[in-house]
Amino acid sequence: MKRALVTGGAGLIGSHVADLLVCQGWRVRILDNLEPNTHKLGKPVWINREAEFVHGDLRDREAIEDALSDIDMIFHQAAYGGYMPEMAKYVHVNSLGTAQMLEVIREKDYRGEFAGGLQRRRGSVPKARPRFSKGAAGGTIAAR
């Protein structure tokens, strides 16, 4: 059985991705920090009960390493969105958090697939799913 990690799996898009994967027979792990501005009441009731939930943050390197254990595919939906008074936090979570996850993927020689979804690309489907492989110059991404 294939295993998927859905970052931001408690959010609007991530929770739907997790639901679809569970329906398709995947074992799903959700990594979400339950950002208080978004999840004022804590863990939402809509998180799929068949998915493994991990409360963690992309800015926490150890949380990423643990969440990637035994994963075949990553669906990256985690993002801090729309809170313009907190621009530094927005950039820190969305840019640094994603970059850190990509570094961990490269350093740990992750061989699964990665599908990323950025806020500016909502509603679109990537035409190619990047596959990570270690090349002569270090980590590289080659689209399938």
C-alpha positions in Angstrom: 0.0 0.0 0.0 1.4 3.4 -0.9 2.0 6.0 1.8 1.4 9.7 1.3 2.4 12.8 3.3 0.0 15.7 3.0 1.6 18.9 4.5 -1.1 21.3 5.5 -3.6 18.5 5.6 -5.9 20.2 8.1 -6.5 23.1 5.7 -9.1 23.5 3.0 -7.1 22.1 0.1 -4.9 19.7 2.1 -7.8 18.0 3.8 -9.5 17.4 0.5 -6.3 15.9 -0.9 -6.0 13.6 2.2 -9.7 12.5 1.8 -9.2 11.7 -1.9 -6.0 9.7 -1.1 -7.7 7.7 1.6 -10.6 7.0 -0.8 -8.1 5.7 -3.3 -6.6 3.3 -0.8 -3.5 5.2 0.3 -2.2 5.3 3.8 -2.1 9.0 4.6 0.0 11.0 7.1 -0.9 14.6 7.7 1.6 17.2 8.9 0.0 20.4 10.1 0.9 23.0 12.7 -2.7 24.0 13.3 -2.0 27.7 12.9 -4.2 29.5 15.5 -5.3 32.2 13.0 -6.7 29.5 10.8 -7.6 26.8 13.4 -9.0 28.8 16.3 -10.6 25.8 17.9 -7.6 23.4 17.4 -7.7 20.2 15.4 -10.7 20.4 13.0 -13.3 17.7 13.0 -13.1 17.3 9.2 -9.6 15.7 9.3 -10.0 12.2 7.9 -10.1 9.7 10.8 -8.2 7.1 8.8 -5.3 9.5 8.3 -2.4 9.6 10.8 -2.2 13.2 12.1 1.1 14.7 13.1 1.1 18.1 14.8 4.3 19.7 13.5 5.7 22.7 11.7 7.7 22.9 8.4 10.1 25.2 10.2 11.0 22.3 12.5 13.6 20.2 10.7 13.1 17.2 13.0 9.3 17.2 12.4 9.9 17.1 8.6 12.4 14.2 9.0 10.0 12.2 11.1 7.0 12.9 8.8 8.9 11.7 5.8 9.6 8.3 7.3 8.3 5.5 4.9 6.5 8.0 2.6 6.2 7.3 -1.2 4.6 10.7 -2.2 4.5 14.2 -0.7 1.6 16.5 -1.4 2.8 19.9 -0.2 -0.2 22.1 0.7 1.1 23.8 3.8 1.1 27.6 3.7 0.5 30.5 5.9 -2.0 32.6 4.0 -3.5 35.9 3.7 -2.4 37.6 6.9 -0.7 40.7 5.6 0.0 42.3 9.0 2.4 39.4 9.6 4.5 39.6 6.4 7.7 38.3 8.1 5.8 35.2 9.4 4.2 34.7 5.9 7.6 34.6 4.3 9.2 32.6 7.1 6.6 29.8 6.9 6.0 29.7 3.1 9.5 30.3 1.9 11.8 29.0 4.6 9.5 26.2 5.6 9.3 24.9 2.0 13.0 25.4 1.4 13.8 23.5 4.6 11.6 20.6 3.5 13.3 20.5 0.1 16.7 20.5 1.8 15.7 17.6 4.0 14.4 15.7 1.0 17.7 16.2 -0.8 19.9 15.4 2.2 18.0 12.3 3.2 18.1 11.0 -0.4 14.3 10.8 -0.5 13.3 8.7 -3.6 9.5 9.3 -3.6 7.5 11.8 -5.6 6.7 15.4 -4.7 3.6 17.4 -5.8 3.6 21.0 -4.5 0.8 23.4 -4.5 1.3 27.1 -4.0 -1.4 29.6 -3.2 -0.9 31.4 -6.4 -1.6 28.1 -8.3 -4.8 27.1 -6.6 -7.2 25.3 -8.9 -4.4 24.3 -11.4 -3.0 20.9 -11.7 0.7 20.5 -12.4 1.4 18.9 -15.8 4.4 17.1 -14.5 5.1 15.6 -11.1 8.7 16.2 -10.1 10.8 13.2 -9.0 13.7 13.8 -6.8 16.9 12.0 -7.6 20.5 12.5 -6.4 22.7 13.6 -9.3 26.4 14.2 -9.7 26.0 17.8 -8.5 23.9 16.9 -5.5 20.1 16.8 -5.3 18.3 17.5 -8.6 14.6 17.5 -9.6 13.7 15.9 -12.9 10.1 16.1 -14.2 8.5 12.9 -15.2 
